[in-house]
Amino acid sequence: MRTTDELLERGVPHLRGTHTVEDLKQAIVDGEVQLWRGRDSILITEVSVYPRMRVCRIVLAVGDMAELVDEVEPTVCAWARENQCSRVEITGRRGWQRVLQEYTQPHLTLSKELESDHG
C-alpha cells in the first residue's frame, strides 16, 4: 500500500503547476478540498458553487484505476449527492473516458501557457 504522500507526489505533476504536494495537503487540512483514500489510490475533490448548481469536481485521481473506478468514485458520487451537488466533473487525460463510461464530454479543456510580462 502506497502512502498518501507517495500518491500525491506521483499525481501532482499531472496538475501542471497549479498545486504542489504542500498546497494540496494544506487545502485538505483547511477543508477546501476532500481527500478520498483507497488501499492503493487517492482522489481529491472540491465543491464548486455556481449560481444555479453545486458541482463536485475531481481535482486529482492517482493510483489503482480499478479501485478508483469501482470503489472510490461511487463513494464520491454518494457524498456529492448528500452534499447537494448536481454533478460530478473531472478534467483529466483521455484515458478517463474509457473507464468512466457514465460520464459525458460536453466540453473539451484546452490550455495554453502564457509568457509572463514580468520577465
ChimeraX attribute file (.defattr): number of C-alpha atoms within 10 A of each C-alpha:
attribute: neighborCount
match mode: 1-to-1
recipient: residues
	/A:1	8
	/A:2	12
	/A:3	13
	/A:4	19
	/A:5	13
	/A:6	14
	/A:7	18
	/A:8	23
	/A:9	15
	/A:10	13
	/A:11	19
	/A:12	18
	/A:13	13
	/A:14	15
	/A:15	13
	/A:16	9
	/A:17	8
	/A:18	10
	/A:19	13
	/A:20	16
	/A:21	17
	/A:22	12
	/A:23	11
	/A:24	20
	/A:25	17
	/A:26	13
	/A:27	15
	/A:28	16
	/A:29	12
	/A:30	10
	/A:31	11
	/A:32	12
	/A:33	20
	/A:34	20
	/A:35	20
	/A:36	17
	/A:37	17
	/A:38	17
	/A:39	14
	/A:40	16
	/A:41	23
	/A:42	24
	/A:43	22
	/A:44	19
	/A:45	23
	/A:46	21
	/A:47	20
	/A:48	11
	/A:49	11
	/A:50	8
	/A:51	5
	/A:52	7
	/A:53	11
	/A:54	18
	/A:55	21
	/A:56	25
	/A:57	20
	/A:58	20
	/A:59	17
	/A:60	20
	/A:61	25
	/A:62	21
	/A:63	20
	/A:64	13
	/A:65	15
	/A:66	11
	/A:67	15
	/A:68	23
	/A:69	15
	/A:70	12
	/A:71	13
	/A:72	20
	/A:73	18
	/A:74	12
	/A:75	13
	/A:76	21
	/A:77	16
	/A:78	11
	/A:79	13
	/A:80	21
	/A:81	15
	/A:82	10
	/A:83	13
	/A:84	13
	/A:85	19
	/A:86	14
	/A:87	15
	/A:88	19
	/A:89	15
	/A:90	16
	/A:91	15
	/A:92	15
	/A:93	8
	/A:94	8
	/A:95	8
	/A:96	14
	/A:97	13
	/A:98	9
	/A:99	14
	/A:100	13
	/A:101	8
	/A:102	7
	/A:103	14
	/A:104	9
	/A:105	10
	/A:106	5
	/A:107	7
	/A:108	7
	/A:109	7
	/A:110	5
	/A:111	6
	/A:112	5
	/A:113	5
	/A:114	6
	/A:115	7
	/A:116	6
	/A:117	5
	/A:118	4
	/A:119	4
